[in-house]
């Protein structure tokens, strides 16, 4: 066995100079596997040091603060990392996210061969499906169907607690047609999605959440990893060039708010995030959007990670009008702006909330009009604050696109639906 041990003391000065330093190690042609472990110690306040890996030809994986080690073999890898061993110089990447005033001591150990195998989590059996959102039959243009899903979710491939099989089952239990799998700064899950989705009975859309301390963005499509260390404008341009679709995530969200400078905005904006359920009357997202481009695909994302809260995938639900419930068609639907969002939910059993799909108040764009469905008693509000009470179960309302996005709110001002 070959063991390489690297130690470094990192300070706030190091963080200011280089947020993602790398510690080099070599992989020779005979290596069958590599194992990396990270240990961080401080004398007082806690440090948060993220972990990742770069090979001779670019990023090979990222687990952020979710892991303290990983294994890469010729044919397999720890979730979050890509399999395969290239001969040459590698680097263990560190993300200096939070450091105390007196810094932190870091020890990285690289072993070859590895002493353990990658663990992909529980391959849970498929669960039976109750409903499927698309069976609601929302009115759509000829050749298109409205599919219900949640484009923003996480698994063991980043900081989620569920395997891909378990995550897919959560989507089925919510009645969703599709789930976007958007693990942080990695595409290691992409190779597994088609098989897992077919087995569990739900479409899994490949994505990645490009994640930095200055904001997060989803990029959908099997387009390879987007390097989060580069300027955000390169994310937008590279995603477009590779045929994907990008969206700014939870633009107003504590220390994850969007503060990245851009010359050209991405196609989408996540205007309804799962964190909204703490306060569905919060208007801070509209304050942000007033200074953003209007020509966007309006998206919602549950940002599901685990079962520690009642919220399950589909809270909120992003409906996409697409030619088929297939990844490429759904991504094209998002690119075209054929989206609408519903946020109604119900408690199922004890401590578990699922989306209401079949009769949730919903807005459907039809040219310069909006069709409000199952929305009697709600109030339609545009970006300028103009309000109209919806009095019918099915009501067509003049709603020019330039006045949007539009939302449906209840009497208590809580938001239940969004549409461009």
Buried (B, 14 or more C-beta within 10 A) or exposed (E): EEEBEEEBEBBEEBBEEEBBBBBEBBBEEEBEBBBBBBEBEEEEEEBEBBBBBBBEEEBBBBBBBBBEBBBBBEEBBBBBBBBEBEEEEBBBBBBBBBBBEEBBBBEBBBBBBBEEEBEBBEEBEBBEBEBBBBEBEBEBEEEBBBBBBBBBBBBBBBBBBBBBBBBBBBBBBBBBBBBBBBBBBBBBBBEBBBEBBEBBBBBBBBBBBBBBBEBBBBBBBBBBBBBBBEEBBEBBBBBBEEEBBBBBBBBBBEEBBBEBEBEEBBBBBBBBBBBBBEEBEBEEBBEBBEEBEBEBBBBBBBBBBEBEBBBBBBBBBBBBBBEBBBBBBBBBBBBBBBBBBBBBBEEEEEEBBBBBBEEBBBBBBBEEEBBBBBBBEBBBBBBEEEEBEBEEEEBEBEBEBEBBBBBBBBEEEBBBBBBB
